[in-house]
Every structure is written in structure tokens, then in C-alpha cells.
Amino acid sequence: MLFFVEGFTDIRFVVGLSQLCHLTMVIPARTYEASCLKERVATSGARVTVVEIAGGRVEFQVRSFIQLLSRISAFDVVLAQEVTRGALNANLAGRLLGVPVVNYMGIAPVEYFACRRERRQISLAKHLLGNAVIRTLLHVNGRLTSMWLAMGPYLRDIGKHYCSNTIIGLYYGVDTNFFRPACASERRELRRKHDLPENAFLIFLSSRMSHEKDPETVLLATHAARQRGLPAVLLNLGGGYRDFLSLAEKMGLPDPKQWVLGRPAAHPMTEVADYFRTADVMALASLAEGAAYSTLEALSCATPVVATAVGGMAVQLNGHARLTPRQDPDAMAAEFLWIASHPEEARSQALRARETYIVPDWERSKAFRDLGEILVAAGGRR
């Protein structure tokens, strides 16, 4: 199988794919290096042939299409990550040479792009043009592809507007053996192990810094909870953690160095679960959201989740997490305070979510078993 990536992907998905098939991955050289994926693939033992495409977006678009035309006939099926410009190359090459192509939809492209305008990162003219291009790509790819896999029910419903053959895919799922609950003594030990404040109310923000995310709301909510007497500390892990720390300073929050922590991204297969397991709550605020796997991983650890009721989080977390309105730090602060005063009730809700929702519906083994069946069926139509 050929896995075609136009941007970033996750080591957990690459490893899982490598266990399903003879895998070749085509990926931009810049993001492969910058995201640490190159190092992680090298140390993972995954059996994968990697084709790195050098250059920026335009160069990648041209060079990757040439690579696809020269290589695609050797594969039974192509899996293209996302459904816009990169997928167009894969879908065109597949249609020209008779190779089935499956697109994997992990974000809501129109909604995510609109967040750039909301943040005043782009002009109105650029927003209108970009929106038109994205919608055109979605319609064209929806017609050219064999099928779309969408991460969760929210994205599936969006995808069906463009590709009638859109079904739910679980991406890399949730490894419920790795993301597992910790008792009180384990949580204390994990804090000592990772040099985290033992007596603080630890809020874990496992999110990159991106235009569709809303770290400002989590920062303001944590500050508001502290103002009401909660000894809260906010921890962010990710490649943009320095930007997160800088944001706290720029917002003029009092003494952020005392309660805002930032660290580099932890390895998602060997390290990051410790932080979910030791946290008092996992928080995620977004302007738009697709699937938000970090919230599912937190619930798998029986760690309470407070999240914005937008996109996939509004659909997937309803009844399992504490949902708050968009850009409402006061509501989020109130949920932090409720969890702090009702810790057993909050953890019981998260544990029920693990047992009745995460394990049966999102387990990693199910995700790749289902994906394997889909890819075999798609490849068999050639």
C-alpha cells in the first residue's frame, strides 16, 4: 500500500499501517523532519519505505504528482491523508492509472480555514478566495476518490456533502492498555517522576498551537479558577510550547511563570500517557474541532475532560465530558471548580466513558482491524 501524506501524520498511525501491509509512505521532507516523525520512525522498528519530497508547497505538489505517476501502479491501493490539495494529486494519479484511492479526512477544512480569518491572520479577500478553492477541492476529490474515511461522526456528516461514500474511520484509535487509569498513589508517583507540582490542581492541555485551537480560553479559565481559590497549574506539552508560554505573558496574566508550564512534546507511544494519568483534568478549548483524540485518550485514563462544545467534541463527548460554550472562560473555570470539589464523581464519569464508549468504540485494535478490511476491499476492486 502507498500512504500519501501532504502535511503531518502520527507515528501511531504509521506503525499501525506497517503492521497491516507492505507500506510505502510519500511525505514532505520538511514536515517529516520538523515533526520528529523521521526520528520516531527510525526508532520504532516499523517496516516502511519512505519517499521524502523536498521543497515548499508548490514544489511538493509538482514533485509528488510525478512520484505518484511513476510509482502508483505498483500498489493495490493508495491511502491519501486529508481531502484537499495533496489528495487531488493522489486521486488524479489513481484515476488515470486505475488504482483505487481512499482519502482519510481528519479535519473540517472549511471550518478550520475560517478560523484564520476570525483570528485576523488573513484578509477578507484571501479568506474568500481560499474558501472557494477549498470547497472546489472538496467537491473534485469527492468525485474522484473511491471513498472517504472520516475521523468520527461529525466529520463523516461533513464528508457526505462531498463524497457519498463516506464512512467513519478511527485513525489510530486509542490504545487503552497504554492510556489506562491510575490510582491516587500512582498519580502522586507520576508527578514526582515528571517533576510536576504534587499539591496543585493539575490541568493538562495536550494541544498544539494552531489557528483553530483556543488556548486563550484555557489560560483565562485557569486564572479565573485561581482567583476563586483553586491552586491550579496549567501544563502544555507540544512542539509549540514556547509559543504557549509566550502567549501567557502577552495576555498580561499575573505571574504566569508561577502557574503556566510548558514542555516539549512527549512521545505519543511511550511517554504522553503519564501526563494524562496524573492530571486532575484534561482541558481543550477550540474554535473548530474535528475529532480531538486527546480528549478520548484522557477519558481512557479516567481523567475528567472539560472541552468546548464545538465540532467533533460536541458530538463525541456529549454525556462523557464537561462541555462548555465556545470562548467562555468563566464556564470552563466553573467546571474546573466543580471537578475539584467533586473529584470522585468526575472520575467516575470519565471511567464510565472509558468502559462504555472508548474501549468498545475507539480501541486501537478495532481501528486497525476495521481499516485493514476497508483497504483490502478497496484494493480488491482494482
Secondary structure, DSSP 4 states (H G I P E B T S, - for coil): -EEE-SS---HHHHHHHHHHS-EEEEEEHHHHHHTSHHHHHHHHT--EEEEEE-SSHHHHHHHHHHHHHHHGGG-S-EEEESSSHHHHHHHHHHHHHT--EEEEE-S-HHHHHHHHHHTTSS-HHHHHHHHHHHHHHHHHHHHHSSEEEEESHHHHHHHTTT-SSEEEE-TT-B-TTTS----HHHHHHHHHHTT--TTSEEEEE-----TTB-HHHHHHHHHHHHHTT--EEEEEESTTHHHHHHHHHHTT-SSHHHHEEEEPPPPTTTTTHHHHHH-SEEEE-BSS-S--HHHHHHHHTT--EEEE--HHHHHHSTTTSEEE-TT-HHHHHHHHHHHHHSHHHHHHHHHHHIIIIIHHHHBHHHHHHHHHHHHHHHHHT-
